[in-house]
Amino acid sequence: MELIGHPLAKSKKIKAGSSEDFEKPAIPFNKWPTHSIYYDFNKFGFRCPEFDTVNWEESVVVLGCSCTAGVGLAKENTVTSLLSNEIGRPVINLGVAASGIDLACYNSIILHDHFPKPLAVVQLWSDTARYVDMDRERYLHPHLYFPKRHNYDAKYNWDLRSYFYRKTDKSLWAGKTKYYEATFFFETSKLFNCDFVHREDRAIDGLHPGIVTTRKMAHLIAINLKL
């Protein structure tokens, strides 16, 4: 069984001075950087090497949403690249843009059951009220929904669902490998009682964590994994 990446993720170059990006830009065109950015995805839609080339037993795996994938950032400025530089080990980026805690847990289970045990597993949890539905017309095609919005059953307690996804994931890896969790989302940190990194700056799309923020998250992961 394969890990579930973003079905629309394609490797491409964001040219210097261009307003193109993986997501619609939220900042003025003239504030974009003067250097080009490359998005390199493997065949399963992840911003990491092809899986058959990965030495999983010697690698740290980081799961999460677009904040982990590094939307709006050059590869060298993503959390996973910065973490790899700090700990001197391979770090595999399993972030999926426009995804939620449910998909991170799905991939964690697939990783647990169908891949060699990694050196460490890191969950960078997304918003607790965000979920990925699967399109009936395309196998495991994720669509992003915010359940608290009025058009998606806002009356239900979606946070509680996230809470038990997280408890299940921690239990899955307990006693098997190093495990650490953190988030860029304040409400998630309160519900999960996990470490939180405030977004001190933004990526070039004006939405996602910038270089200062990803550097802080990478350092926080490193000091907690103690590899």
C-alpha positions in Angstrom: 0.0 0.0 0.0 1.4 3.4 -1.0 1.5 6.6 1.0 -1.2 9.1 0.0 0.3 12.3 -1.5 -1.3 15.2 -3.2 -2.7 14.1 -6.5 -2.1 17.4 -8.2 1.5 18.0 -7.0 3.8 18.4 -10.0 7.4 19.3 -10.1 7.9 22.8 -11.4 9.9 26.0 -11.2 8.4 29.2 -9.9 10.3 31.9 -11.9 11.8 34.9 -10.2 9.3 37.8 -10.4 6.4 35.5 -11.2 3.1 35.5 -9.3 2.7 31.8 -9.9 2.7 29.4 -6.9 1.4 26.1 -5.6 -1.5 28.2 -4.1 -2.9 31.6 -5.2 -0.6 34.3 -3.8 -1.9 36.5 -1.0 0.7 39.2 -1.2 1.4 41.9 -3.9 3.3 40.9 -6.9 6.1 43.4 -6.2 6.9 41.7 -2.9 7.8 38.4 -4.5 11.5 37.3 -4.3 14.1 37.9 -6.9 15.2 34.2 -7.0 13.4 31.2 -8.5 11.9 28.4 -6.4 11.7 24.8 -7.4 9.0 22.4 -6.3 10.3 18.8 -6.7 7.8 16.1 -6.0 8.2 12.3 -6.3 5.8 10.2 -8.2 3.5 9.9 -5.2 3.1 13.6 -4.7 5.6 14.2 -1.9 8.4 16.7 -1.8 11.1 14.1 -1.1 13.2 11.5 -2.9 11.5 8.5 -4.6 10.6 6.0 -1.8 12.7 3.1 -3.2 15.8 5.2 -2.8 15.2 6.1 0.9 17.1 4.4 3.8 14.1 4.4 6.1 15.9 2.9 9.1 18.3 5.9 9.1 15.8 8.6 8.3 13.5 10.8 10.3 10.0 11.1 8.8 8.0 14.3 9.2 4.2 14.2 8.5 1.9 17.2 8.2 0.1 19.6 5.9 1.4 22.4 3.5 3.3 24.0 6.4 5.4 20.8 6.4 5.5 20.4 2.6 6.9 24.0 2.4 4.5 25.8 0.2 6.0 29.1 -0.7 9.6 28.1 0.3 12.6 26.8 -1.5 13.4 23.2 -0.6 16.4 24.2 1.4 14.2 26.4 3.7 11.6 23.8 4.5 11.4 22.3 8.0 12.7 19.0 6.8 15.7 20.3 5.0 16.7 22.5 7.9 16.2 19.7 10.3 18.4 17.4 8.2 21.1 19.9 8.2 20.9 20.3 12.0 20.9 16.6 12.9 23.1 15.3 10.0 20.6 12.7 9.0 18.1 12.2 6.1 14.7 13.7 6.8 11.8 12.6 4.7 9.1 15.2 4.0 5.6 13.6 4.0 3.8 16.9 4.2 0.7 17.1 1.9 -0.7 20.5 1.0 -4.4 21.1 1.7 -4.6 18.1 4.1 -5.6 17.6 7.7 -4.9 15.5 10.7 -6.8 12.6 9.3 -4.6 12.2 6.3 -1.5 12.6 8.4 -2.7 9.6 10.5 -3.7 7.6 7.4 -0.1 8.0 6.1 1.3 7.2 9.5 -0.5 3.9 9.6 0.6 3.1 6.1 4.2 4.0 7.0 3.9 1.7 10.1 2.5 -1.3 8.3 4.2 -1.2 4.9 7.6 0.5 5.2 10.7 -0.2 7.3 10.6 1.4 10.7 12.1 4.9 10.5 14.6 6.3 13.0 12.0 8.8 14.2 8.5 9.9 13.4 7.5 13.6 13.7 3.9 14.8 13.4 3.5 18.5 12.7 -0.3 18.7 13.3 -2.5 20.8 11.2 -5.8 22.6 12.2 -8.0 20.3 14.3 -11.1 21.3 12.4 -9.7 20.5 8.9 -10.4 17.3 7.1 -9.7 15.6 3.8 -12.5 13.8 2.0 -11.9 11.4 -0.8 -13.4 11.9 -4.2 -15.6 8.9 -5.3 -14.6 9.5 -8.9 -10.9 9.3 -8.3 -9.3 6.9 -5.9 -8.0 8.7 -2.8 -8.3 12.1 -4.3 -8.2 14.6 -1.4 -10.4 17.6 -1.2 -10.0 20.1 1.7 -12.9 20.9 3.9 -13.3 22.9 7.1 -16.0 21.1 9.0 -16.9 24.1 11.3 -18.1 26.1 8.3 -21.9 26.2 8.0 -21.9 24.1 4.8 -20.2 21.1 6.4 -22.0 19.9 9.5 -20.7 22.6 11.8 -22.9 21.3 14.7 -20.6 18.3 15.2 -17.5 18.2 17.5 -14.7 17.8 14.9 -12.0 18.7 17.4 -12.8 15.6 19.4 -12.3 13.5 16.3 -8.9 15.0 15.8 -8.1 14.4 19.5 -8.6 10.7 19.1 -6.8 10.6 15.8 -3.8 12.0 17.6 -4.1 9.6 20.6 -4.2 6.7 18.1 -1.1 7.8 16.3 0.9 8.2 19.5 -0.1 4.7 20.6 0.8 3.3 17.2 4.4 4.3 17.5 4.8 4.0 21.3 7.9 2.0 22.3 8.9 1.4 18.6 10.8 4.5 17.6 11.4 8.1 18.7 8.3 10.2 18.3 7.7 13.9 18.6 4.7 16.2 17.9 4.4 20.0 17.4 2.3 22.4 15.4 2.1 25.8 13.8 -1.5 26.1 14.9 -2.2 27.6 18.3 -5.7 26.0 18.8 -4.2 22.6 18.0 -1.4 23.1 20.5 -4.0 23.8 23.2 -6.1 20.8 22.4 -3.2 18.4 22.0 -1.0 20.0 24.7 2.0 19.9 22.3 4.7 22.3 21.4 3.7 25.4 19.3 5.8 27.6 17.0 4.3 31.0 16.2 4.5 32.2 12.6 7.0 35.0 12.9 7.2 35.4 9.2 5.5 34.2 6.0 6.6 32.4 2.9 6.3 34.1 -0.5 2.6 33.2 -0.8 1.9 35.3 2.3 0.1 32.4 4.0 2.5 29.7 5.1 5.4 29.8 7.6 8.5 31.7 6.4 12.2 30.9 6.8 12.6 32.3 10.4 9.6 30.2 11.5 10.7 27.0 9.8 14.2 27.3 11.2 12.7 27.6 14.8 10.5 24.5 14.2 13.5 22.5 12.9 15.6 23.4 15.9 12.7 22.5 18.3 12.4 19.1 16.7 16.1 18.5 16.8 16.5 19.3 20.5 13.5 17.1 21.4 14.5 14.1 19.3 18.1 14.1 20.7 19.5 11.9 17.9 
